[in-house]
Amino acid sequence: MGEPRWLTPEEAAVWKKYRTLRRELQLAQDRQLARDSGLSGADYALLAPLSESPEGVLRFRELGLEVGWERSRLSHQLTRMEKRGLVTREACPGDARGAMIRLTRHGRDAIEAAAPQHVETVRRLFFDPLAPGEMRVFEGFLDRTLAALERESAAHRLNGSAGKSARPGLRPG
């Protein structure tokens, strides 16, 4: 495999800023959601795709793929949300092992009440700092990075190594 392609000092600084941005942006969104709606970031992550789906229903597996969570994490979060009346689990027609996740009226009311403040937080912290024209540049960066990640994921699936984590080319620490 050869010598790792270590990050340059400039690349390492940008990578560190990205990691900090990702963490701090998520924390700010989580604080805003909890303060204004009583929902957690995890609640919102699941309620959003359910609220956008036809009839507010998704298969368990589809919801997990939508948010990128493992089965165990998804199951535990849904159990907490069921106890609060935000979602229900139903049998999946035609698949005895599958489950459908349905947004309840209470869940829909919760996300509809939370969405305006959440969107304002996203706008204020993510989009407003961008100068005119930067959004298109940033979108291009995101498209290229997501395409690279999809190619990597497809290669792992083809090689039968799905689920195995690759070590990033970063120096530890």
C-alpha positions as CSV (number, residue, x, y, z in Angstrom):
1,M,0.0,0.0,0.0
2,G,3.0,2.3,0.5
3,E,3.5,5.3,2.7
4,P,0.3,7.1,3.8
5,R,-0.4,10.5,2.2
6,W,-0.2,12.5,5.4
7,L,-2.1,15.8,5.6
8,T,-0.1,19.0,5.0
9,P,-0.2,21.5,7.9
10,E,-2.7,23.6,5.9
11,E,-4.9,20.5,5.2
12,A,-4.7,19.4,8.9
13,A,-5.9,22.9,10.0
14,V,-8.8,22.8,7.6
15,W,-9.8,19.3,8.6
16,K,-9.7,20.3,12.3
17,K,-11.9,23.4,11.5
18,Y,-14.4,21.1,9.7
19,R,-14.5,18.7,12.6
20,T,-15.1,21.6,15.0
21,L,-17.8,23.1,12.7
22,R,-19.6,19.8,12.5
23,R,-19.6,19.3,16.3
24,E,-20.5,22.9,17.2
25,L,-23.2,23.2,14.6
26,Q,-24.8,20.0,15.8
27,L,-24.6,21.2,19.5
28,A,-26.2,24.5,18.6
29,Q,-29.0,22.8,16.7
30,D,-29.5,20.3,19.6
31,R,-29.6,23.1,22.2
32,Q,-32.1,25.1,20.1
33,L,-34.4,22.2,19.5
34,A,-34.4,21.2,23.2
35,R,-35.0,24.8,24.3
36,D,-37.7,25.7,21.8
37,S,-39.5,22.4,21.3
38,G,-38.4,19.8,23.9
39,L,-37.2,17.6,21.0
40,S,-33.7,16.1,20.8
41,G,-31.6,16.3,17.6
42,A,-32.2,12.5,17.3
43,D,-36.0,13.0,17.6
44,Y,-35.9,15.7,14.8
45,A,-33.7,13.5,12.6
46,L,-36.3,10.8,12.6
47,L,-39.4,13.0,12.6
48,A,-38.3,15.0,9.5
49,P,-38.2,12.1,7.0
50,L,-41.4,10.6,8.5
51,S,-43.2,14.0,8.1
52,E,-42.0,14.2,4.5
53,S,-43.1,10.6,3.6
54,P,-46.5,9.7,2.1
55,E,-48.9,9.2,4.9
56,G,-46.1,9.8,7.5
57,V,-45.0,6.1,7.3
58,L,-41.6,4.5,6.4
59,R,-40.3,1.0,6.7
60,F,-37.9,0.6,9.7
61,R,-35.1,-0.3,7.3
62,E,-35.8,2.8,5.0
63,L,-35.8,5.1,8.0
64,G,-32.5,3.7,9.1
65,L,-31.0,4.2,5.7
66,E,-32.4,7.7,5.5
67,V,-30.6,8.8,8.7
68,G,-27.6,6.5,8.4
69,W,-28.1,4.8,11.7
70,E,-27.4,1.2,12.7
71,R,-30.4,-1.0,13.6
72,S,-29.7,-0.9,17.4
73,R,-29.5,2.9,17.6
74,L,-32.6,3.3,15.6
75,S,-34.5,0.8,17.6
76,H,-33.6,2.4,20.9
77,Q,-34.4,5.9,19.7
78,L,-37.8,4.8,18.3
79,T,-38.6,3.1,21.6
80,R,-38.0,6.4,23.5
81,M,-40.1,8.2,20.9
82,E,-43.0,5.6,21.1
83,K,-43.1,6.2,24.9
84,R,-43.6,9.9,24.3
85,G,-46.3,9.3,21.7
86,L,-44.4,10.7,18.7
87,V,-44.3,7.5,16.6
88,T,-45.9,4.0,16.5
89,R,-44.6,0.7,15.1
90,E,-46.8,-1.4,13.0
91,A,-46.5,-4.7,11.3
92,C,-45.2,-4.6,7.7
93,P,-47.7,-5.9,5.2
94,G,-46.2,-8.8,3.3
95,D,-43.1,-9.0,5.6
96,A,-43.7,-10.6,9.0
97,R,-40.2,-9.6,10.1
98,G,-40.4,-6.0,8.9
99,A,-41.9,-3.0,10.7
100,M,-43.4,0.2,9.6
101,I,-42.8,3.4,11.6
102,R,-45.8,5.8,11.6
103,L,-45.7,9.4,12.7
104,T,-48.5,10.1,15.2
105,R,-50.6,13.2,15.3
106,H,-48.6,14.3,18.3
107,G,-45.4,13.6,16.4
108,R,-46.6,15.7,13.4
109,D,-47.6,18.5,15.7
110,A,-44.2,18.4,17.4
111,I,-42.2,18.6,14.2
112,E,-44.4,21.3,12.7
113,A,-44.0,23.4,15.9
114,A,-40.2,22.8,15.9
115,A,-39.5,23.3,12.2
116,P,-39.7,27.2,12.0
117,Q,-37.2,27.8,14.8
118,H,-35.0,24.9,13.6
119,V,-34.9,26.3,10.0
120,E,-34.1,29.8,11.4
121,T,-31.1,28.3,13.3
122,V,-29.9,26.6,10.2
123,R,-30.2,29.8,8.2
124,R,-28.5,32.0,10.9
125,L,-25.6,29.6,11.6
126,F,-25.0,27.9,8.2
127,F,-26.3,30.0,5.3
128,D,-26.1,33.6,6.6
129,P,-22.3,33.5,7.1
130,L,-21.8,32.7,3.4
131,A,-21.0,35.5,1.1
132,P,-23.0,35.9,-2.1
133,G,-21.9,33.2,-4.6
134,E,-20.3,31.0,-1.9
135,M,-23.3,28.7,-1.6
136,R,-22.9,27.4,-5.1
137,V,-19.2,26.8,-4.6
138,F,-20.0,25.0,-1.3
139,E,-22.7,23.0,-3.0
140,G,-20.1,21.9,-5.7
141,F,-17.7,20.8,-3.0
142,L,-20.5,18.8,-1.3
143,D,-21.5,17.2,-4.5
144,R,-18.0,16.1,-5.3
145,T,-17.3,14.9,-1.8
146,L,-20.6,12.9,-1.6
147,A,-19.8,11.4,-5.1
148,A,-16.4,10.3,-3.8
149,L,-18.0,8.8,-0.7
150,E,-20.6,7.0,-2.8
151,R,-17.8,5.5,-5.0
152,E,-16.0,4.4,-1.9
153,S,-19.2,2.8,-0.5
154,A,-19.9,1.0,-3.8
155,A,-16.4,-0.3,-4.0
156,H,-16.7,-1.7,-0.4
157,R,-20.0,-3.3,-1.3
158,L,-18.4,-4.9,-4.4
159,N,-15.4,-6.2,-2.4
160,G,-17.6,-7.7,0.3
161,S,-16.2,-5.4,2.9
162,A,-19.3,-3.4,3.7
163,G,-19.4,-2.5,7.4
164,K,-15.6,-2.6,7.8
165,S,-14.2,0.7,8.7
166,A,-11.3,2.1,6.7
167,R,-8.5,3.9,8.5
168,P,-8.3,7.5,7.4
169,G,-4.9,8.8,6.2
170,L,-4.5,11.1,9.2
171,R,-1.7,11.0,11.7
172,P,-3.0,10.0,15.2
173,G,-3.5,12.8,17.7
